Amino acid sequence: MVSHHVENGDGSDAPAIPRESHAESSRIRRNLARPSEPDLQSDMRGSRPQKSGPARTAGSARPNVAAHAKGDGQMRKNRAQGIALTDLDVVVVDDSKPIQAIVRTMLNAARVARVRVFDGAAAAYDSMMVETPHLLITDWNMPGTDGLSLVRRMRDARTGALATVPAILITGHATRDLVETSIAAGVHFVLVKPLSPANVLKRIEAVITDPRQFVIDERTGLFVLDDRDLRLSGSKQRHAWTDRAGPALRERLRVAPARVRREATTEAVPDAPARPRSTMGLSAPIRGGSAQSATGQPPPRTA
């Protein structure tokens, strides 16, 4: 065993301490100063920066777009509400050049501030993402992306202000399914071709003064109008009544005009003056019981 000399504080010699004893005591001191393993892990967890926000459990879902939209206001008014015609920025989407020219002429006559015209939905969407308009007027049936698909893409909450741009859909075939699908997609109005300037202007003014607001659909995460469910239920009720009463109603409409015509011919007109008797093809009254010619002289006698 190797030993080394240690001197006390008074100068006397202290008993020699083996090197192994020094090493062992140092190891014991280090172990006493070191925290236990659970405490060490707890200290490491406590030293980590904690993320802000509520803690997610194992069964909690990742935050979605609808929750994000709720945070900055669940209800939003349409972007054209309260805007004057002379300040309105309108985007027109139609693959037909004649329809483009007609709609542009109508809007210019109404003194709309700005009109942008596009042949397809893709180019219109890219432009609207850069410069958000106040109103969209789009055709339904177009090659590639149709008008309803364009509106659905706009209603995504991640598009920002574009999600609340009101839309007017133009179509040549306004079927029941198309109208209900348009309501579900967040379309304000559906216009049927051929278009008239008065009808187009009437719908634009209705959009400007429309008090309805956009709300988030929890199922799809898209913005829809706040009366969507009410309008869809009312439409289905009306169509259900029409389907049940349709055959009888059509039969009444078919036979009613014929019955009215028949009754009109047989019914006497009250206080109607009697038609004068015709003489020699001329309508002349009979005076004094004797017939006269058109000159007022009695007709000549014949053998």
ChimeraX attribute file (.defattr): number of C-alpha atoms within 10 A of each C-alpha:
attribute: neighborCount
match mode: 1-to-1
recipient: residues
	/A:1	5
	/A:2	8
	/A:3	12
	/A:4	9
	/A:5	10
	/A:6	13
	/A:7	11
	/A:8	9
	/A:9	8
	/A:10	6
	/A:11	8
	/A:12	9
	/A:13	11
	/A:14	11
	/A:15	12
	/A:16	12
	/A:17	13
	/A:18	13
	/A:19	12
	/A:20	12
	/A:21	11
	/A:22	11
	/A:23	11
	/A:24	10
	/A:25	11
	/A:26	12
	/A:27	12
	/A:28	12
	/A:29	11
	/A:30	10
	/A:31	11
	/A:32	10
	/A:33	9
	/A:34	11
	/A:35	12
	/A:36	11
	/A:37	9
	/A:38	9
	/A:39	11
	/A:40	12
	/A:41	12
	/A:42	11
	/A:43	12
	/A:44	10
	/A:45	11
	/A:46	10
	/A:47	9
	/A:48	8
	/A:49	7
	/A:50	9
	/A:51	7
	/A:52	6
	/A:53	6
	/A:54	6
	/A:55	9
	/A:56	9
	/A:57	7
	/A:58	6
	/A:59	6
	/A:60	8
	/A:61	8
	/A:62	8
	/A:63	8
	/A:64	10
	/A:65	16
	/A:66	21
	/A:67	14
	/A:68	14
	/A:69	20
	/A:70	13
	/A:71	8
	/A:72	9
	/A:73	10
	/A:74	15
	/A:75	17
	/A:76	18
	/A:77	16
	/A:78	26
	/A:79	20
	/A:80	25
	/A:81	20
	/A:82	13
	/A:83	15
	/A:84	12
	/A:85	19
	/A:86	12
	/A:87	13
	/A:88	19
	/A:89	19
	/A:90	22
	/A:91	23
	/A:92	22
	/A:93	30
	/A:94	24
	/A:95	17
	/A:96	13
	/A:97	11
	/A:98	10
	/A:99	17
	/A:100	18
	/A:101	12
	/A:102	14
	/A:103	21
	/A:104	20
	/A:105	14
	/A:106	17
	/A:107	21
	/A:108	14
	/A:109	11
	/A:110	15
	/A:111	13
	/A:112	17
	/A:113	14
	/A:114	17
	/A:115	17
	/A:116	16
	/A:117	20
	/A:118	19
	/A:119	16
	/A:120	22
	/A:121	25
	/A:122	15
	/A:123	12
	/A:124	19
	/A:125	20
	/A:126	11
	/A:127	15
	/A:128	20
	/A:129	14
	/A:130	9
	/A:131	12
	/A:132	21
	/A:133	22
	/A:134	24
	/A:135	25
	/A:136	23
	/A:137	23
	/A:138	28
	/A:139	25
	/A:140	23
	/A:141	17
	/A:142	17
	/A:143	12
	/A:144	10
	/A:145	13
	/A:146	18
	/A:147	26
	/A:148	23
	/A:149	14
	/A:150	20
	/A:151	25
	/A:152	18
	/A:153	17
	/A:154	26
	/A:155	26
	/A:156	21
	/A:157	20
	/A:158	16
	/A:159	13
	/A:160	13
	/A:161	19
	/A:162	25
	/A:163	24
	/A:164	27
	/A:165	24
	/A:166	29
	/A:167	27
	/A:168	25
	/A:169	23
	/A:170	22
	/A:171	19
	/A:172	13
	/A:173	13
	/A:174	14
	/A:175	10
	/A:176	12
	/A:177	9
	/A:178	15
	/A:179	18
	/A:180	17
	/A:181	14
	/A:182	23
	/A:183	20
	/A:184	18
	/A:185	23
	/A:186	28
	/A:187	24
	/A:188	21
	/A:189	18
	/A:190	21
	/A:191	19
	/A:192	13
	/A:193	12
	/A:194	9
	/A:195	16
	/A:196	14
	/A:197	14
	/A:198	10
	/A:199	12
	/A:200	18
	/A:201	16
	/A:202	11
	/A:203	16
	/A:204	21
	/A:205	17
	/A:206	14
	/A:207	23
	/A:208	20
	/A:209	14
	/A:210	16
	/A:211	11
	/A:212	17
	/A:213	18
	/A:214	23
	/A:215	24
	/A:216	24
	/A:217	13
	/A:218	12
	/A:219	7
	/A:220	11
	/A:221	19
	/A:222	23
	/A:223	27
	/A:224	26
	/A:225	25
	/A:226	17
	/A:227	15
	/A:228	20
	/A:229	13
	/A:230	10
	/A:231	15
	/A:232	16
	/A:233	12
	/A:234	12
	/A:235	14
	/A:236	14
	/A:237	12
	/A:238	11
	/A:239	14
	/A:240	12
	/A:241	10
	/A:242	13
	/A:243	11
	/A:244	10
	/A:245	11
	/A:246	13
	/A:247	10
	/A:248	11
	/A:249	12
	/A:250	11
	/A:251	10
	/A:252	11
	/A:253	10
	/A:254	11
	/A:255	10
	/A:256	12
	/A:257	10
	/A:258	11
	/A:259	10
	/A:260	10
	/A:261	10
	/A:262	11
	/A:263	10
	/A:264	11
	/A:265	9
	/A:266	8
	/A:267	8
	/A:268	9
	/A:269	9
	/A:270	6
	/A:271	6
	/A:272	7
	/A:273	7
	/A:274	6
	/A:275	8
	/A:276	11
	/A:277	11
	/A:278	11
	/A:279	14
	/A:280	8
	/A:281	7
	/A:282	11
	/A:283	12
	/A:284	15
	/A:285	14
	/A:286	13
	/A:287	8
	/A:288	7
	/A:289	7
	/A:290	8
	/A:291	15
	/A:292	17
	/A:293	13
	/A:294	13
	/A:295	7
	/A:296	8
	/A:297	9
	/A:298	11
	/A:299	12
	/A:300	7
	/A:301	5
	/A:302	4
	/A:303	2
